Structures are given as structure tokens and as C-alpha cells.
């Protein structure tokens, strides 16, 4: 089996490659980890022999940097007859990896090796390890598939060659070396992280003359207050610095609950950004550049926003998996129709200025969506109730809608029909001023589990659960301040036992997905 994802650009693949000779000058907090790993690699005690030593943990933990330090350690250099480094990564081909390993071991035969194919590569690599003791580094191995293709060429035996590998997944490490030594580096403390940032980014810029007119003593004083000063700059100007695009390799950017008048258009240059989190942020204008972020997986938009020009364009974000707060009036609805990797979608429909039919039809016909959430609201005028009632009826008819929030007067809920709310699990009625008992419809919904009625959601006389079998799947009801609910003993138990458990009412939509 081979893995080679043609969709990844050659530039992305180059950026993923790591090398043994590129050692990190700025190394903080992990010196003891280096010594521990070295000792386990050169240990000759038969009772404590480890043919596989692994470093595992989340991305950005410093696994590769740690491995480079171990690889170039003087004890390791003396212990092994030879050394070779292979970066596996997500995009790998068996022949490429085996060729790179062999060329690292016998570089004088490079031209021959490039002509060899699968069987000969495996045989030659196996034989060469019978004669000498080598250290083989497999950096950034994502799954056991690559190992299964190579293991016959890389024998693990006592007094033989050893493997040092890095992976994000502990299970991968344990499957490759079930009797190996597996180490997870600790995360740096806040002080260590700040020290590393100074060494890598800030001190380097100072030494290159990018901070003219500042003495060394003043620089050290300034840097200790930089975190506070940066916060003040952002708050005073109510905008992000345009130079944010200099963080070209940024993968994650969160501005949760921050306050900006607008985002700079330079944010569109963050070509490797995978998560943009603007939840709860007060950002009034978003530049129409988000479509440029082609690596984006998770996009959390603010509760309220507008585009700087025309409707916000999202077409082309083909890797997007989570999209929160998609505003139908503000964004192009058709842009999401081709996002086949989308798994979580929450949408807000302002029925005064947008027809809900198109987006609700999209929900019904998109089986790839795992979680869907719609909020409906309108201006409060004489015609608002009719518009919202029509939209609510369409939502109840939708076969792939999981959560629904109605924020304004709806008149009454539609009468139950076959297949109504087949997927609906959460319903929140807010300021809905219902005149008729909604339970006549709600108790028939086959999968409704959570019901939230605000204090002014019902303007009629009484809400009743007529039989103990009403709402068979319901696990809780929240009715703050209500005095119009006449439940059966079953519904009463739901009210008493579950109100506290269900807060906050609507679960987080944007939990990152795992396959």
C-alpha cells in the first residue's frame, strides 16, 4: 500500500520535510528529555533493551527538534556505526522512503539505488543492517500503514539497528514497537514559552538591526512589557495590525470575544490557516478575502457581521469541515453547495431579507452533514409573524435539521404531519408568543430530546403533556419563570431533574471532528 495525495501541492510537501542537520539553536525546557532518550537508545542491558524509541504527542510540541538533538548527540554518534533520517509525513511512497534510507547508508551507490524497485530495495536494506548497527529516524509518521510497508526491510532485534520515531499518535508508536520506550514531552510552561518566543522571533529581529535606536538594556526592559503593550495597541486602535500576514505559517487564529471594527484584508494572506475562530467577537466588518484561505478546516464567524464589499464569498474553501454562524443574507448561499467536506453547519436566517427555501433545501439534500443548526429571526412588525411561521414550517419539514432556534413571534407551530422534524433533537423558542399549546406538535416529534421555552415563549393559557408517553425521547425541559405548564408526572420529573443539567442549553456546534 502506498499513500500519495495528489491534492497537496509540492510546496506543502516541501514544508513538511524535516532534516537531521537542521538543528534548532533555540532550545528551552527539554534538556532532560534529550538525556533520557539518549540513555534508552544506547542502553545495552539485555533486561532493558529497546529496539524502538518513540516520541509522541500533539503537533507543535517539539518532537522533531527533540529528535534532532538526540540524533546529533555525541553518545549516539559513538554508539552506532551509521545514521539515517527519513521524514515520512502524511504523503509518502514506499519506494521513495526506502531509497532515501539506502542513499543515507550507502551514498556512493546513489545512482544504482535510484534504479532499484520494491523487492530489491527491501532485500538490500535488510542485508546491510545485518552487517552493521544503524540508527534509523522515522520522523512524523502518521499511521501504521507506512510501517507495514517497510517493516520487512527494517528488522528489530537485539544487538542490531534501532529505530527512533516521532508521531502524533501513541497507538502508532505502540504498534510499531510494542516493547519499545515511548516518551511524551511535556508542554512548556508560560515562562518557558515566552522565553522561547523572545529567542526565536524577537531577539533575532533585534540582532538583525530591525529595532534601530534601541540599546541592549532598553531592549530587555521593553521586551518584558511587550505583552501588555501589544494588548494596548490593539484595544486603542480597534483593529488588528496589517502585518499579521507576516505570520505566514500560522495554522490557528482565535479572536474569541475580542472587539474590532474590522479585520485587515491582509488576513487573506495566511495561506496555511486551518482554524479561524471569531466566536463571540464584536467585529462589524469582515474583508471579502476568506475565500483565499484554501487550507481552512474550521471557520467560526461572529454572531453579527457584515462584509466590506458585496456578499461574503466562501466559494473554494473545499477543505472546510465546520462552518458556524453562516448568515444567509450576508453570505452567498450557493457557495456552500459544493463544500463536500462540510460536516457541521449553523446558519442564521433573517427572513425579512432572505428567502429560507434555498438553504433549508440544502440541508435536506446534504447527507454528508452530521450536525445542523438553524436560527430564525425577523424584524418585529405586523408581517413578521407570517414570514417566520412560513420559515418554521419549512424547517419542520426538513429531514436533516438537528437544532432549531426561533427568536421572534411565530404565531403557532405548524400542525404535525408525517415525517415532521425527523432529525430534530433540540428546539429553542425565544420570544415566540405562542397562543396555542405547542405540545400537540412537539409530543409527536420522534427524536426531540431537549426543549427550551423562554419566559415569553407562550402567551396562551396552559401547556399540557396529555399522556405519560408524550415526547418519548425527551430528556429535559427548561421553562424559566413559567407558571403555565401542567405536566404529567413524567414531564414534571423532567422539569425537576434536568433543568440544571441542561445548562447551557444548546451544545457547542463547533467541536472539531475526528474520523
LINFENZI-V571004 format. One record per residue. N is the residue number from 1. RES is the residue in one small letter. PHI is phi in whole degrees, 0 to 359 (none if undefined). PSI is psi in whole degrees, 0 to 359 (999 if undefined). D_CENTER is the distance of its C-alpha to the mean C-alpha in Angstrom with 1 decimal. Layout:
BEGIN
n;res;phi;psi;d_center
N;RES;PHI;PSI;D_CENTER
N;RES;PHI;PSI;D_CENTER
END
This chain:
BEGIN
n;res;phi;psi;d_center
1;x;none;139;27.7
2;x;230;155;26.0
3;x;232;126;22.7
4;x;208;99;22.6
5;x;277;107;20.1
6;x;295;340;22.2
7;x;290;339;19.5
8;x;279;137;18.4
9;x;286;157;20.8
10;x;298;328;23.2
11;x;296;316;22.0
12;x;299;318;18.4
13;x;295;321;20.2
14;x;297;320;22.5
15;x;295;333;19.8
16;x;280;339;18.4
17;x;294;143;22.0
18;x;236;160;23.2
19;x;223;147;26.9
20;x;289;329;29.2
21;x;277;347;31.3
22;x;273;88;28.7
23;x;267;146;28.9
24;x;274;119;27.2
25;x;291;325;29.9
26;x;266;103;27.8
27;x;230;119;27.2
28;x;231;130;26.7
29;x;81;357;26.8
30;x;238;20;26.6
31;x;299;320;30.2
32;x;293;329;31.0
33;x;295;321;28.2
34;x;300;311;29.9
35;x;297;320;33.2
36;x;298;314;32.0
37;x;292;320;30.4
38;x;299;315;33.5
39;x;300;321;35.8
40;x;286;335;34.1
41;x;283;322;34.4
42;x;262;2;38.1
43;x;295;130;39.1
44;x;248;357;42.1
45;x;299;123;43.0
46;x;299;331;43.2
47;x;285;338;41.9
48;x;233;46;38.8
49;x;267;131;38.0
50;x;236;111;34.5
51;x;284;336;34.1
52;x;234;127;30.3
53;x;240;126;28.5
54;x;238;152;24.7
55;x;238;119;22.2
56;x;234;161;18.8
57;x;147;173;15.7
58;x;299;159;12.2
59;x;298;142;11.9
60;x;87;3;14.0
61;x;282;343;16.2
62;x;102;22;19.2
63;x;297;313;19.9
64;x;293;318;21.4
65;x;300;317;23.4
66;x;297;318;24.7
67;x;296;320;25.7
68;x;299;320;27.5
69;x;296;318;29.5
70;x;293;315;30.5
71;x;302;322;31.4
72;x;264;10;33.7
73;x;290;143;35.2
74;x;298;323;39.0
75;x;296;320;39.4
76;x;293;319;37.1
77;x;297;325;39.0
78;x;283;330;42.3
79;x;282;321;41.2
80;x;261;153;40.0
81;x;281;336;42.1
82;x;198;168;39.3
83;x;216;145;35.6
84;x;211;145;33.1
85;x;237;127;29.4
86;x;229;125;27.2
87;x;268;119;23.6
88;x;271;303;22.1
89;x;62;191;18.5
90;x;282;327;16.8
91;x;258;107;19.7
92;x;221;153;22.9
93;x;231;134;26.5
94;x;305;311;28.8
95;x;297;320;31.8
96;x;300;314;30.0
97;x;294;313;28.9
98;x;297;321;32.3
99;x;296;318;34.1
100;x;297;320;32.2
101;x;295;313;33.1
102;x;295;319;36.7
103;x;297;325;37.1
104;x;293;329;35.9
105;x;274;320;38.6
106;x;228;72;41.4
107;x;299;335;40.8
108;x;292;346;44.5
109;x;251;26;43.9
110;x;306;312;41.0
111;x;298;320;42.8
112;x;295;314;43.7
113;x;300;321;40.2
114;x;295;344;38.7
115;x;265;344;41.1
116;x;287;150;40.4
117;x;244;185;38.4
118;x;320;295;36.5
119;x;298;317;39.4
120;x;290;323;41.2
121;x;299;315;38.1
122;x;297;314;37.4
123;x;295;314;41.1
124;x;295;319;41.6
125;x;292;322;38.6
126;x;295;315;39.7
127;x;293;321;43.3
128;x;293;333;42.6
129;x;280;349;40.8
130;x;284;337;43.9
131;x;266;331;45.9
132;x;221;167;43.7
133;x;254;115;41.0
134;x;245;158;37.8
135;x;252;121;34.4
136;x;249;122;31.6
137;x;260;124;28.1
138;x;249;101;25.3
139;x;266;137;22.3
140;x;62;54;18.7
141;x;266;123;19.5
142;x;268;331;16.6
143;x;213;170;18.7
144;x;280;352;22.3
145;x;301;315;23.3
146;x;297;318;24.2
147;x;296;319;26.1
148;x;300;329;28.1
149;x;283;338;29.3
150;x;251;345;30.5
151;x;298;331;31.7
152;x;289;341;35.3
153;x;265;351;35.6
154;x;233;76;34.3
155;x;294;136;36.6
156;x;253;109;35.7
157;x;215;159;39.0
158;x;295;145;40.8
159;x;63;15;42.5
160;x;249;201;40.4
161;x;293;160;37.4
162;x;233;158;34.2
163;x;242;131;30.5
164;x;245;120;28.0
165;x;231;156;24.4
166;x;237;142;20.9
167;x;203;156;17.9
168;x;277;343;14.5
169;x;246;117;15.9
170;x;299;325;19.0
171;x;300;323;20.2
172;x;298;314;20.5
173;x;299;317;22.6
174;x;289;330;24.8
175;x;286;324;25.5
176;x;289;316;26.6
177;x;231;79;28.7
178;x;301;334;29.5
179;x;250;20;32.1
180;x;274;183;30.3
181;x;256;122;29.2
182;x;242;125;25.5
183;x;234;131;24.3
184;x;249;115;21.1
185;x;296;146;21.5
186;x;285;159;21.2
187;x;283;147;19.0
188;x;293;148;21.2
189;x;288;169;22.8
190;x;301;318;22.5
191;x;294;319;25.9
192;x;294;320;25.0
193;x;296;318;21.9
194;x;294;321;24.1
195;x;297;318;26.8
196;x;294;319;24.6
197;x;299;317;23.4
198;x;300;315;27.1
199;x;293;317;28.1
200;x;280;317;25.6
201;x;252;311;25.4
202;x;278;312;28.1
203;x;297;322;31.0
204;x;299;318;30.7
205;x;293;324;31.0
206;x;295;313;34.0
207;x;293;336;35.7
208;x;275;4;35.3
209;x;82;21;37.3
210;x;271;1;34.5
211;x;236;66;35.7
212;x;296;147;39.4
213;x;84;4;41.9
214;x;247;123;40.1
215;x;287;165;41.8
216;x;299;319;40.2
217;x;295;317;41.1
218;x;295;324;39.8
219;x;299;313;36.5
220;x;297;323;35.9
221;x;293;317;36.8
222;x;297;317;34.6
223;x;294;330;31.5
224;x;292;340;31.8
225;x;252;7;31.5
226;x;298;321;28.9
227;x;300;316;26.0
228;x;291;319;28.4
229;x;295;320;29.8
230;x;296;319;26.5
231;x;300;318;25.7
232;x;294;321;29.2
233;x;299;313;28.9
234;x;297;313;25.8
235;x;294;317;27.4
236;x;297;322;30.8
237;x;265;351;29.8
238;x;54;35;27.2
239;x;202;157;25.1
240;x;280;150;22.7
241;x;297;141;24.6
242;x;298;334;24.9
243;x;288;6;24.4
244;x;300;336;20.7
245;x;290;352;20.6
246;x;288;341;22.0
247;x;277;61;18.6
248;x;296;333;18.2
249;x;263;12;15.8
250;x;299;132;13.3
251;x;255;333;9.6
252;x;224;128;8.4
253;x;225;118;11.0
254;x;242;127;11.6
255;x;237;35;15.1
256;x;305;133;15.0
257;x;58;22;18.7
258;x;270;175;20.1
259;x;227;112;23.1
260;x;223;145;23.8
261;x;290;318;26.2
262;x;204;161;24.2
263;x;268;147;21.5
264;x;288;146;23.1
265;x;294;342;23.1
266;x;295;347;22.2
267;x;297;338;18.5
268;x;291;351;18.8
269;x;270;358;19.5
270;x;279;74;16.1
271;x;293;342;15.9
272;x;256;7;13.1
273;x;297;130;10.7
274;x;251;334;7.2
275;x;226;125;6.2
276;x;238;113;9.5
277;x;246;108;10.2
278;x;245;23;13.9
279;x;301;132;14.3
280;x;72;0;17.8
281;x;283;148;18.8
282;x;263;88;22.3
283;x;236;112;21.9
284;x;279;329;24.8
285;x;225;132;24.3
286;x;246;127;21.4
287;x;295;148;22.6
288;x;277;60;22.6
289;x;232;1;20.5
290;x;298;334;17.0
291;x;297;342;18.0
292;x;283;344;18.3
293;x;276;72;14.6
294;x;291;345;14.6
295;x;267;2;11.5
296;x;296;128;9.4
297;x;254;322;6.7
298;x;232;121;6.0
299;x;233;114;9.4
300;x;249;105;11.0
301;x;275;161;14.7
302;x;292;170;17.4
303;x;293;325;19.9
304;x;221;129;22.6
305;x;196;166;22.7
306;x;221;159;24.7
307;x;271;150;24.5
308;x;290;331;26.8
309;x;213;126;28.4
310;x;54;204;28.7
311;x;276;150;25.8
312;x;291;126;22.2
313;x;266;129;21.4
314;x;237;3;18.2
315;x;299;134;19.9
316;x;101;353;18.6
317;x;278;66;14.8
318;x;289;346;15.0
319;x;264;1;11.6
320;x;295;129;10.2
321;x;249;326;8.8
322;x;234;127;8.6
323;x;227;113;11.5
324;x;249;144;13.1
325;x;62;47;16.6
326;x;285;113;17.9
327;x;268;117;21.5
328;x;299;320;24.0
329;x;287;334;26.7
330;x;267;332;24.6
331;x;248;161;22.5
332;x;281;114;23.9
333;x;299;320;23.5
334;x;295;341;24.3
335;x;298;329;21.4
336;x;273;352;19.0
337;x;297;331;21.5
338;x;259;8;20.5
339;x;274;81;16.7
340;x;287;345;17.1
341;x;269;358;13.4
342;x;294;129;12.8
343;x;242;329;12.3
344;x;233;128;12.1
345;x;219;124;14.5
346;x;243;134;16.4
347;x;230;145;19.4
348;x;247;128;22.3
349;x;245;115;25.7
350;x;267;99;28.6
351;x;290;348;31.5
352;x;290;326;34.0
353;x;236;6;32.5
354;x;215;139;30.5
355;x;276;121;31.5
356;x;285;348;29.1
357;x;303;316;30.5
358;x;295;312;28.3
359;x;290;323;24.9
360;x;291;323;26.1
361;x;298;323;27.5
362;x;297;316;24.1
363;x;303;313;22.7
364;x;297;328;25.7
365;x;258;13;25.4
366;x;242;88;21.7
367;x;287;347;21.4
368;x;283;347;18.0
369;x;283;130;16.6
370;x;264;325;15.7
371;x;223;131;15.7
372;x;225;143;17.7
373;x;215;128;19.1
374;x;237;135;21.9
375;x;246;131;23.7
376;x;242;131;27.3
377;x;209;170;29.5
378;x;202;165;32.6
379;x;294;147;35.2
380;x;272;92;37.8
381;x;224;183;40.9
382;x;295;333;43.4
383;x;265;354;41.5
384;x;298;318;38.0
385;x;300;318;38.7
386;x;296;316;39.6
387;x;296;316;36.5
388;x;291;320;34.2
389;x;301;318;36.2
390;x;296;316;35.9
391;x;295;320;32.1
392;x;296;319;31.8
393;x;300;320;34.1
394;x;294;321;31.9
395;x;295;319;28.8
396;x;294;333;30.8
397;x;277;348;31.8
398;x;288;132;28.2
399;x;269;1;27.4
400;x;222;42;23.6
401;x;243;124;22.9
402;x;261;325;21.5
403;x;225;138;21.8
404;x;224;132;24.4
405;x;236;127;25.4
406;x;246;119;28.8
407;x;260;351;29.6
408;x;223;173;33.2
409;x;307;131;36.6
410;x;243;357;36.4
411;x;79;271;40.0
412;x;214;156;39.5
413;x;287;151;37.0
414;x;294;150;38.0
415;x;294;143;40.2
416;x;295;137;38.6
417;x;230;165;38.8
418;x;303;138;37.8
419;x;72;8;34.1
420;x;300;133;33.3
421;x;51;43;29.8
422;x;299;328;29.2
423;x;254;355;25.5
424;x;291;122;25.6
425;x;246;336;24.6
426;x;227;131;24.3
427;x;228;130;26.8
428;x;234;120;27.3
429;x;251;122;30.5
430;x;231;119;31.0
431;x;57;31;34.4
432;x;277;341;35.2
433;x;51;48;38.9
434;x;294;138;39.5
435;x;265;326;43.2
436;x;257;155;43.3
437;x;301;117;41.9
438;x;285;346;38.3
439;x;294;338;38.6
440;x;300;327;40.7
441;x;270;314;37.7
442;x;295;325;34.9
443;x;291;348;36.7
444;x;266;349;36.6
445;x;290;123;32.9
446;x;289;337;32.1
447;x;235;11;28.6
448;x;294;124;28.5
449;x;245;330;27.3
450;x;225;132;26.9
451;x;231;127;29.2
452;x;238;121;29.3
453;x;242;117;32.5
454;x;290;168;32.9
455;x;300;334;36.4
456;x;247;24;37.6
457;x;282;340;35.9
458;x;231;123;39.3
459;x;250;3;42.6
460;x;276;198;44.8
461;x;274;314;46.9
462;x;202;141;45.1
463;x;254;129;42.0
464;x;232;142;43.0
465;x;260;105;41.6
466;x;290;326;44.7
467;x;227;160;44.2
468;x;298;343;42.5
469;x;268;1;40.6
470;x;299;140;39.1
471;x;51;65;35.3
472;x;298;334;35.1
473;x;260;358;31.3
474;x;292;131;31.0
475;x;250;351;29.8
476;x;188;149;30.3
477;x;229;133;31.7
478;x;243;121;31.4
479;x;225;79;34.4
480;x;296;128;34.8
481;x;73;8;38.4
482;x;282;140;39.5
483;x;233;15;43.2
484;x;246;17;43.4
485;x;256;124;41.8
486;x;242;86;44.2
487;x;272;161;42.2
488;x;287;176;43.6
489;x;300;326;43.3
490;x;294;310;40.1
491;x;295;326;38.4
492;x;298;319;39.9
493;x;296;323;38.2
494;x;298;317;34.8
495;x;298;314;35.5
496;x;285;323;36.6
497;x;271;336;34.2
498;x;247;348;30.9
499;x;303;313;30.9
500;x;291;321;29.6
501;x;296;331;27.0
502;x;272;2;25.4
503;x;265;131;24.7
504;x;290;150;22.3
505;x;292;305;23.2
506;x;271;124;20.2
507;x;294;158;17.2
508;x;298;128;13.8
509;x;283;328;12.6
510;x;265;30;9.0
511;x;294;124;7.9
512;x;305;141;4.8
513;x;271;146;7.2
514;x;236;141;9.0
515;x;274;999;12.1
END
